[in-house]
């Protein structure tokens, strides 16, 4: 277990970053660098922990980011613009935050001189529309130039190359993580499970794109945090990329919606709408590399994770954020 270390988490006020903060505290010092566009920290009480420092800033601001990273032992770089609708509306900012932000973070970590591990957060979307049991070494295949749906994915793939080359050329101990569809208590922003759970608890209609035959593997928040911790702790992680997900928890979107309604005891109807934009039709990871090198094994099956999520939102129903207008866009991760 990592103790008495200083961590900097860019984008640390987001869903995954907040869960990582909770895992690291109170035995470490955690500095969160975030513009607070999505703020999951505010509902947790973690901001009252004396070992947590919040720095509000933009990763495109090198001086501010360098100041935050100075003295860090570990850097977990999660900051990005996510959510398909946001990416489509703001493709330039999406690429700037990924490319400039990651380059700034890598430069600052190298200049700091004492960073023991730099984790770059990539995305499972680097595999394109059809990804079945994809391995880290498989060829990544994205959509055509000009199709905004893939702006996020191509910029995140570039950050993987940046992180890997900082290791090769400058010996900065980097590692990249490709998360596959993370869900769980405390999720903010977009995402199918987040939208379905909140609507099901209100007995509102669940909107499904087209026939709902898109296939996803869902990974519970505790399991992704386990994967991050292993990448921070294990020397075998340096210079590598890892798929972190749970292939056992694979269902169609239609099956997912039905399961959530059933577990919630909800009267919500399922509403099918046409979705003419490019989408990820199949996304199932192979995680054998993470199993072998890191000892990563996802523990939480989908029905259990969904029940935990439903229970959490039941307790927060009065303050749970309202999902975006119909139809909710699919999650990116």
PyMOL commands that set and color helices and strands:
alter all, ss='L'
color gray80, all
select helices_A, chain A and resi 15-24+41-43+46-48+62-69+84-89+91-112+124-127+148-170+192-201+221-233+235-237+253-264+288-294+302-315
alter helices_A, ss='H'
color red, helices_A
select strands_A, chain A and resi 6-10+29-34+52-56+74-77+117-121+130-134+174-179+182-183+206-209+215-217+219-220+241-244+250-252+270-273+282-285
alter strands_A, ss='S'
color yellow, strands_A
deselect
rebuild
show_as cartoon
